[in-house]
């Protein structure tokens, strides 16, 4: 197990419109990053008109967190499926709240 390498599980870009896309990057690691209790490294971003409006990530030392409407909050990581589900829920919410802008 100690010689296990990081494995890319998800690396995709999803177009929602001409001006909005999501980028999902998820790796399984041989051991947890500093600040995390699980063996995943991830960066999920929703970009609208060139601006990142939602981001979930767990950079080393900082742990799991999400950025939404300019605020950073802790994120309770459960598993990769739940992570992607929560991210998609936030995208739907952001699109609802900003459909007139």
Backbone as CSV, one residue per row, in Angstrom:
resi,resn,N_x,N_y,N_z,CA_x,CA_y,CA_z,C_x,C_y,C_z
1,UNK,0.827,-1.197,0.000,0.000,0.000,0.000,0.864,1.251,0.000
2,UNK,2.009,1.219,0.640,2.832,2.421,0.739,3.354,2.881,-0.619
3,UNK,3.465,1.973,-1.593,3.932,2.392,-2.909,2.789,2.685,-3.881
4,UNK,1.575,2.718,-3.357,0.416,3.061,-4.194,0.550,4.508,-4.670
5,UNK,0.207,4.730,-5.923,0.271,6.079,-6.476,-1.104,6.736,-6.426
6,UNK,-1.126,8.045,-6.570,-2.399,8.763,-6.672,-3.099,8.316,-7.956
7,UNK,-4.414,8.146,-7.865,-5.204,7.689,-9.002,-6.257,8.745,-9.328
8,UNK,-6.267,9.191,-10.572,-7.286,10.165,-10.999,-8.617,9.432,-11.144
9,UNK,-9.628,9.857,-10.384,-10.954,9.242,-10.442,-11.881,10.030,-11.361
10,UNK,-11.787,11.348,-11.303,-12.640,12.211,-12.117,-11.791,13.366,-12.629
11,UNK,-11.925,13.666,-13.887,-11.300,14.858,-14.473,-12.197,15.258,-15.636
12,UNK,-13.135,16.158,-15.361,-14.071,16.516,-16.412,-14.456,17.977,-16.353
13,UNK,-14.925,18.441,-17.485,-15.413,19.810,-17.624,-16.797,19.699,-18.241
14,UNK,-17.776,20.295,-17.566,-19.174,20.194,-17.995,-19.676,21.587,-18.354
15,UNK,-20.100,21.766,-19.589,-20.647,23.056,-20.020,-22.116,23.127,-19.624
16,UNK,-22.482,24.199,-18.926,-23.880,24.426,-18.552,-24.530,25.398,-19.521
17,UNK,-23.734,26.292,-20.086,-24.216,27.264,-21.069,-22.990,27.806,-21.789
18,UNK,-23.187,28.792,-22.645,-22.047,29.392,-23.337,-21.139,30.139,-22.368
19,UNK,-21.672,30.543,-21.219,-20.900,31.361,-20.280,-20.645,30.678,-18.939
20,UNK,-21.066,29.422,-18.772,-20.907,28.736,-17.480,-20.448,27.291,-17.673
21,UNK,-19.483,26.887,-16.847,-19.033,25.493,-16.876,-18.580,25.071,-15.478
22,UNK,-18.575,23.769,-15.272,-18.048,23.198,-14.031,-16.815,22.383,-14.393
23,UNK,-15.836,22.430,-13.516,-14.641,21.616,-13.691,-14.480,20.762,-12.439
24,UNK,-14.390,19.459,-12.613,-14.290,18.524,-11.499,-12.994,17.734,-11.610
25,UNK,-12.191,17.771,-10.555,-10.951,17.010,-10.489,-10.931,16.300,-9.141
26,UNK,-10.804,14.967,-9.174,-10.838,14.167,-7.950,-9.804,13.054,-8.058
27,UNK,-8.931,12.981,-7.064,-7.887,11.966,-6.995,-8.062,11.134,-5.736
28,UNK,-7.686,9.861,-5.824,-7.569,9.038,-4.619,-6.076,8.936,-4.323
29,UNK,-5.701,9.237,-3.084,-4.300,9.285,-2.685,-3.912,8.070,-1.858
30,UNK,-2.616,7.781,-1.781,-2.174,6.657,-0.942,-2.379,6.934,0.549
31,UNK,-2.394,8.223,0.928,-2.605,8.591,2.338,-3.273,9.961,2.374
32,UNK,-3.956,10.280,3.462,-4.643,11.585,3.545,-3.677,12.761,3.440
33,UNK,-4.167,13.851,2.871,-3.434,15.113,2.876,-3.415,15.673,4.292
34,UNK,-2.457,16.517,4.593,-2.445,17.209,5.882,-3.744,17.995,6.016
35,UNK,-4.437,17.826,7.134,-5.691,18.529,7.354,-6.922,17.735,6.958
36,UNK,-6.738,16.586,6.309,-7.876,15.750,5.907,-7.815,14.393,6.589
37,UNK,-8.982,13.772,6.747,-9.042,12.444,7.377,-9.296,11.356,6.343
38,UNK,-9.469,11.741,5.077,-9.755,10.786,4.006,-8.633,10.834,2.978
39,UNK,-8.655,9.883,2.044,-7.587,9.781,1.055,-7.996,10.344,-0.312
40,UNK,-8.643,11.501,-0.317,-9.043,12.113,-1.582,-8.515,13.532,-1.654
41,UNK,-8.137,13.930,-2.844,-7.753,15.318,-3.133,-8.711,15.768,-4.223
42,UNK,-9.322,16.924,-4.030,-10.311,17.352,-5.008,-10.340,18.856,-5.196
43,UNK,-10.827,19.234,-6.364,-11.069,20.636,-6.694,-12.255,20.657,-7.647
44,UNK,-13.359,21.183,-7.173,-14.563,21.300,-7.990,-14.869,22.789,-8.096
45,UNK,-15.011,23.276,-9.307,-15.229,24.708,-9.495,-16.370,24.930,-10.482
46,UNK,-17.175,25.943,-10.191,-18.228,26.383,-11.106,-17.879,27.800,-11.513
47,UNK,-17.709,28.004,-12.824,-17.246,29.273,-13.361,-18.333,29.878,-14.242
48,UNK,-18.676,31.130,-13.956,-19.701,31.848,-14.719,-19.098,33.169,-15.192
49,UNK,-19.200,33.420,-16.489,-18.636,34.648,-17.074,-17.180,34.872,-16.655
50,UNK,-16.403,33.788,-16.627,-14.992,33.877,-16.304,-14.668,34.008,-14.828
51,UNK,-15.674,33.973,-13.963,-15.455,34.127,-12.518,-15.864,32.845,-11.799
52,UNK,-14.976,32.359,-10.905,-15.299,31.171,-10.112,-16.285,31.589,-9.014
53,UNK,-17.521,31.078,-9.090,-18.552,31.465,-8.122,-18.774,30.413,-7.035
54,UNK,-18.367,29.166,-7.307,-18.454,28.086,-6.315,-17.188,27.245,-6.442
55,UNK,-16.597,26.891,-5.307,-15.445,25.983,-5.343,-15.435,25.133,-4.089
56,UNK,-15.215,23.859,-4.286,-14.991,22.918,-3.184,-13.562,22.424,-3.360
57,UNK,-12.768,22.449,-2.295,-11.421,21.900,-2.406,-10.869,21.560,-1.029
58,UNK,-9.728,20.889,-1.033,-9.078,20.502,0.224,-7.569,20.594,0.082
59,UNK,-7.099,21.811,-0.144,-5.658,21.988,-0.272,-4.954,21.541,1.000
60,UNK,-3.735,21.054,0.840,-2.969,20.513,1.971,-2.866,21.522,3.108
61,UNK,-3.135,21.044,4.322,-3.029,21.877,5.506,-4.287,22.670,5.820
62,UNK,-5.171,22.808,4.840,-6.365,23.627,5.054,-7.612,22.768,5.297
63,UNK,-7.589,21.539,4.814,-8.731,20.652,5.005,-9.875,20.942,4.050
64,UNK,-10.979,20.255,4.265,-12.141,20.338,3.385,-12.887,21.657,3.599
65,UNK,-13.142,22.365,2.511,-13.903,23.614,2.610,-14.554,23.944,1.272
66,UNK,-15.486,24.888,1.336,-16.168,25.323,0.122,-16.234,26.836,0.092
67,UNK,-16.224,27.349,-1.108,-16.352,28.789,-1.340,-17.692,28.982,-2.054
68,UNK,-18.546,29.825,-1.509,-19.856,30.091,-2.104,-20.199,31.549,-1.840
69,UNK,-20.480,32.289,-2.910,-20.820,33.709,-2.793,-19.772,34.481,-1.995
70,UNK,-18.511,34.213,-2.277,-17.440,34.966,-1.637,-17.108,34.567,-0.210
71,UNK,-17.825,33.585,0.331,-17.557,33.140,1.712,-16.945,31.749,1.701
72,UNK,-15.973,31.547,2.577,-15.365,30.234,2.724,-15.888,29.595,4.001
73,UNK,-16.377,28.364,3.891,-16.885,27.636,5.054,-16.299,26.226,5.061
74,UNK,-16.266,25.618,6.230,-15.827,24.229,6.330,-16.814,23.352,5.583
75,UNK,-16.318,22.263,5.033,-17.172,21.299,4.338,-16.993,19.938,4.997
76,UNK,-18.090,19.277,5.297,-18.053,17.945,5.916,-17.992,16.891,4.813
77,UNK,-16.791,16.412,4.517,-16.604,15.399,3.472,-17.103,14.048,3.972
78,UNK,-17.964,13.404,3.175,-18.457,12.065,3.521,-17.865,11.030,2.572
79,UNK,-18.077,11.240,1.268,-17.502,10.376,0.242,-17.568,11.113,-1.104
80,UNK,-16.879,10.604,-2.128,-16.861,11.309,-3.413,-18.244,11.521,-4.028
81,UNK,-19.126,10.541,-3.914,-20.465,10.690,-4.491,-21.223,11.836,-3.831
82,UNK,-21.134,11.922,-2.520,-21.818,12.981,-1.790,-21.206,14.339,-2.125
83,UNK,-19.889,14.389,-2.269,-19.195,15.620,-2.647,-19.754,16.164,-3.966
84,UNK,-19.839,15.308,-4.968,-20.326,15.735,-6.287,-21.802,16.113,-6.206
85,UNK,-22.572,15.369,-5.432,-23.995,15.688,-5.244,-24.169,17.062,-4.576
86,UNK,-23.399,17.342,-3.539,-23.472,18.640,-2.855,-23.065,19.770,-3.796
87,UNK,-22.033,19.539,-4.581,-21.558,20.537,-5.545,-22.650,20.830,-6.583
88,UNK,-23.271,19.782,-7.117,-24.335,19.977,-8.109,-25.537,20.697,-7.490
89,UNK,-25.828,20.414,-6.235,-26.913,21.094,-5.537,-26.614,22.591,-5.430
90,UNK,-25.363,22.931,-5.083,-24.971,24.338,-4.999,-25.043,25.028,-6.358
91,UNK,-24.681,24.326,-7.429,-24.780,24.907,-8.776,-26.236,25.215,-9.099
92,UNK,-27.123,24.268,-8.835,-28.556,24.481,-9.097,-29.067,25.667,-8.283
93,UNK,-28.669,25.748,-7.020,-29.079,26.856,-6.157,-28.549,28.187,-6.691
94,UNK,-27.268,28.220,-7.055,-26.677,29.464,-7.580,-27.409,29.909,-8.848
95,UNK,-27.700,28.943,-9.738,-28.394,29.271,-10.993,-29.795,29.805,-10.719
96,UNK,-30.499,29.221,-9.754,-31.839,29.721,-9.371,-31.755,31.143,-8.847
97,UNK,-30.816,31.370,-7.930,-30.705,32.681,-7.275,-30.190,33.765,-8.210
98,UNK,-29.536,33.387,-9.303,-28.906,34.374,-10.182,-29.453,34.341,-11.606
99,UNK,-30.607,33.744,-11.805,-31.120,33.611,-13.174,-31.484,34.923,-13.831
100,UNK,-31.717,35.967,-13.046,-32.091,37.254,-13.616,-30.911,38.200,-13.809
101,UNK,-29.718,37.754,-13.407,-28.573,38.670,-13.529,-27.819,38.459,-14.824
